[in-house]
Amino acid sequence: MLVLDVDGILTDGRVLYGPGGQEFTAFHILDGHGIKLAIRSGLIPAIITGRASEAVAWRARELGIPEIHQKALDKLSVFEDLLARRGLAASQVACMGDDLLDLPLLRRAGLAITVPDAVEEVRAAAHYVSHRPGGQGAVREAIELLLKAQGHWPTLLERYQR
């Protein structure tokens, strides 16, 4: 399983508002395709985020992300429930976050991943810091890292090398 934060990981961390308070969120297409590749390889993506956003719910549904948990101010409780329901050990889960709210998950997960502009405490707790920033393909980079380590990457590439 790969547990993702949203703001600063799937997005660049900015929140844009239009007239009447309409929220706009930009997602990188590489991250989306990476999530599809992960699902195809049996890696379960999940979102645990402290905010609530219709755009996030929409994008998660579009990509087929089976677990989306918004307004999760106690992310660790949500994470523990997720592990119990899915029958997973924390060592079987990679988590990707960038801010203090993500620290409990990163410390509990088998693999802690963050982005270059994460807060100092999160970078210090991470096993891997992506080269790409959040919202700019960092999730895709992390997924490729996982799929290559698991030996899935060559099989996935065959589909595109015909």
Backbone hydrogen bonds, N-H to C=O, Kabsch-Sander energy under -0.5 kcal/mol:
donor,donor_aa,acceptor,acceptor_aa,energy
2,L,44,I,-2.8
3,V,94,A,-3.0
4,L,2,L,-0.5
4,L,46,A,-3.1
5,D,96,M,-2.0
9,I,6,V,-2.2
10,L,6,V,-1.5
11,T,6,V,-1.8
16,L,14,R,-0.5
16,L,24,F,-1.3
18,G,22,Q,-3.4
21,G,18,G,-1.9
22,Q,19,P,-0.9
24,F,16,L,-2.9
28,H,10,L,-0.6
32,G,28,H,-1.6
33,H,29,I,-2.5
34,G,30,L,-2.3
35,I,31,D,-2.4
36,K,32,G,-1.9
37,L,33,H,-2.5
38,A,34,G,-2.5
39,I,35,I,-2.5
40,R,36,K,-2.4
41,S,37,L,-1.4
42,G,39,I,-1.7
43,L,38,A,-2.5
44,I,42,G,-0.5
46,A,2,L,-2.5
47,I,67,E,-2.6
48,I,4,L,-2.4
49,T,69,H,-2.8
57,A,53,S,-1.9
58,W,54,E,-2.7
59,R,55,A,-2.6
60,A,56,V,-2.7
61,R,57,A,-2.2
62,E,58,W,-2.5
63,L,59,R,-2.0
64,G,60,A,-1.0
64,G,61,R,-0.5
65,I,60,A,-2.5
67,E,45,P,-0.9
68,I,66,P,-0.5
69,H,47,I,-2.4
70,Q,68,I,-0.5
71,K,51,R,-1.4
72,A,49,T,-2.8
73,L,71,K,-1.3
75,K,73,L,-0.7
78,V,74,D,-1.5
79,F,75,K,-2.7
80,E,76,L,-2.8
81,D,77,S,-2.3
82,L,78,V,-2.4
83,L,79,F,-2.5
84,A,80,E,-2.2
85,R,81,D,-2.8
86,R,82,L,-2.2
87,G,83,L,-1.0
88,L,83,L,-2.2
92,Q,89,A,-2.1
93,V,90,A,-1.7
94,A,1,M,-2.6
95,C,111,L,-2.7
96,M,3,V,-2.6
97,G,113,I,-1.7
102,D,99,D,-2.1
103,L,99,D,-0.5
103,L,100,L,-1.3
105,L,102,D,-0.5
106,L,102,D,-2.4
107,R,103,L,-2.5
108,R,104,P,-1.2
109,A,105,L,-2.5
110,G,90,A,-2.0
110,G,93,V,-1.5
111,L,93,V,-1.6
113,I,95,C,-3.0
113,I,111,L,-0.5
114,T,128,Y,-2.1
118,A,115,V,-1.8
119,V,98,D,-2.2
122,V,119,V,-0.8
123,R,119,V,-2.3
124,A,120,E,-2.3
125,A,121,E,-1.2
126,A,122,V,-1.1
127,H,112,A,-2.3
128,Y,112,A,-1.8
130,S,114,T,-2.9
130,S,128,Y,-0.5
135,G,9,I,-2.2
136,Q,133,P,-1.8
138,A,133,P,-1.0
141,E,137,G,-2.2
142,A,138,A,-2.2
143,I,139,V,-2.6
144,E,140,R,-2.8
145,L,141,E,-2.1
146,L,142,A,-2.3
147,L,143,I,-3.0
148,K,144,E,-2.5
149,A,145,L,-2.1
150,Q,146,L,-1.9
151,G,148,K,-1.0
152,H,147,L,-2.3
153,W,147,L,-1.1
156,L,152,H,-2.0
157,L,153,W,-2.4
158,E,154,P,-1.4
159,R,155,T,-0.7
159,R,156,L,-0.7
160,Y,157,L,-1.5
161,Q,157,L,-0.7
161,Q,158,E,-1.0
